[in-house]
Amino acid sequence: MKSSNEAESGRAAGPSNHQGGRVLGRHVVEAHATVKGEHQLPEYVSRLGLDECVEILAASPMGLPALASRHGECRVEAGEERGFEDVIRTWTVYVLSGVEAG
């Protein structure tokens, strides 16, 4: 039986989520070490390659459908024009912000 957290995220608990936590934590630590200031995470994410953003999103306990549907800044509305890269980077900042907040 899935826990309520697993059902909401669309992900199952297990060893891969433990490793995912390490990936996310490593990126938050690296952001703090390499970028200073108010817009630390967005600036850090802007320096990452898309492959690194994908690694972060894959490690997130929140599935992409839940991320896109629940958070306004992550949603692309009808008629809105945003590129794929911009959407991926916005999602990545949101995921890392959640890790940073605890």
N, C-alpha and C positions, 0 to 999 in steps of 0.2 A: 504494500500500500504506500502511495506517495504522501509525503508530508505536504502541508498547505504551501510551504515555501517552494517545494519541488513542483507542485501543480501550477503555481503562479509563474514560475520562471520557465517552465517547459524543459528543465534540465533535471537529471537524476543526480543524487548525491553519490560520491564515490571518490576513488583515488584521483581521477582526472580533475575533479574540482579542487582537491588539495593542491595539485600542481598548478592549477589555474590561479589559485590564491598567491602562489609564489611569483607567477608571471606578473600579475597585477601589482603586487607589492614591490617587485623589482622596478617596475616602471614609475611608480610613485616616488620611490627613493631616488631614482635617477633624475626625475623632474625636479625634486627639491635640491639636488646636488648641482644641477647644471643651469637652472633658470631661476632667477630671483624676481620678485615683484608681484603685483596684484593679479596679473593675467598669466601666472606661472604655467598652469596646465594647458591652456590653449596654445601658448607659445611653444611649450614642449612638444605637444602633439603636432604642431605645424612643421616641426623639424623631423618628424618620423616619416619613414617610408610607409606606403600603404600596406605593405606586407607586415610591418610592425603593428599598425592599427588593427589589421585583421587578427593578428596573434592576440592582442588585448581583447578584442570583441569575442573571440573564440573562448578565451579564458573566463569571461564574465559569467557569473551565475545567473544573470538575467538574459533570457533568450532575446534575439533580435525582434521578433514580433511583439513581445511585451514592451521592450524598450521603445519601439516605434509608436506603439499605440497609447502608451501611458504618459509620455512626456512631451509637452508641446514643442520644445525646442528640437526634439528628435523627429518630429512628424513633418512630412512633406504634404502640404495641402494641395487640393486640386487647383490648377492654374499657377501654382508656385514654381518658379524655375530655380532649382539648385542642382548643381552638378553632383555626380556620384561621389567624387572625392570629398566634397564639402559635407555631404551627409555622413559619410564614413568617419570623417574627422570630428564632426559634432557628436556622433554617438560615442566615439572614443573618449572625448573630453568628459562626457557625461558619466561613462563607466568609471574612469579614473577619479572623478570627483566623488563618486559614491564610495570608492575604496578609501580615499583620503579622509572622508567624513567619518568613516568607521562603520 
